[in-house]
Amino acid sequence: MVTMERDTETVHEAYSFVCLHCGHGWEEEYEIRHTTDLAGRRRADYFSHGRRVPSPLTRADCPDCNRGPIRILRPGRVNSARTYLA
């Protein structure tokens, strides 16, 4: 089945993450493509570094320790904490 798209809007968002298990912090920027198909169904596809990725809002594991839980922060929080600690 081929689904035709009616409308696509692209936005860029950044998120900061911190692992509450190991303390690892990281930031990532996403290109988010919001699409509405001809039937009116909306979909959001997330891309990072040109690759389609799962929504960062559903991420459960830390890329450093493969555990969690993960807390999502406003963009810039991890880098500002690193500057303060340096």
C-alpha positions in Angstrom: 0.0 0.0 0.0 1.4 3.4 -1.0 0.5 6.3 1.2 0.5 9.7 -0.5 1.6 12.7 1.5 -0.3 15.9 1.5 1.8 18.2 3.7 5.2 18.1 5.3 6.7 20.6 7.7 10.3 20.3 8.9 11.5 21.7 12.2 14.9 21.5 14.1 15.0 20.8 17.8 17.8 20.0 20.2 17.6 18.0 23.4 19.9 17.5 26.4 19.9 14.1 28.1 21.4 12.9 31.4 21.6 9.3 32.6 20.4 9.1 36.2 22.3 5.8 36.6 25.9 6.8 35.5 25.7 10.6 35.2 26.6 10.6 31.5 25.2 13.7 29.8 24.9 14.4 26.0 23.1 16.7 23.6 21.7 15.9 20.2 20.0 17.9 17.5 17.1 16.5 15.4 15.4 17.3 12.2 11.7 16.5 12.7 9.5 16.0 9.7 5.8 16.4 10.5 3.8 14.8 7.7 0.0 14.7 7.0 -1.1 12.1 4.5 -4.1 12.4 2.2 -6.3 10.7 4.8 -5.4 13.4 7.4 -3.2 11.2 9.6 -0.2 13.0 11.1 3.2 11.4 11.6 6.5 12.7 13.0 9.8 11.3 11.7 13.0 12.1 13.6 16.4 12.3 11.8 19.9 12.7 13.4 23.0 13.1 11.2 20.9 12.2 8.1 19.6 8.9 9.5 16.1 8.2 10.6 16.0 7.5 14.4 13.4 6.8 17.1 11.9 9.8 18.8 14.2 11.0 21.6 11.2 11.2 23.8 11.0 7.4 23.8 14.7 6.7 24.5 15.1 4.5 27.5 18.8 3.6 27.6 22.0 5.5 28.0 24.5 5.1 25.1 27.3 5.0 27.7 26.2 2.4 30.2 23.1 0.9 28.4 21.0 1.5 31.4 18.8 4.4 32.7 16.6 6.0 33.5 17.2 9.0 31.2 16.1 12.5 32.0 15.5 15.0 29.1 16.5 18.6 29.8 16.3 21.9 27.9 18.9 22.3 25.1 22.3 23.7 26.4 22.0 22.3 29.9 24.7 19.6 29.5 27.3 22.0 27.9 26.6 24.7 30.5 27.2 22.2 33.3 30.5 21.0 31.7 31.7 24.7 31.5 30.8 25.2 35.1 32.6 22.0 36.2 35.8 22.7 34.2 
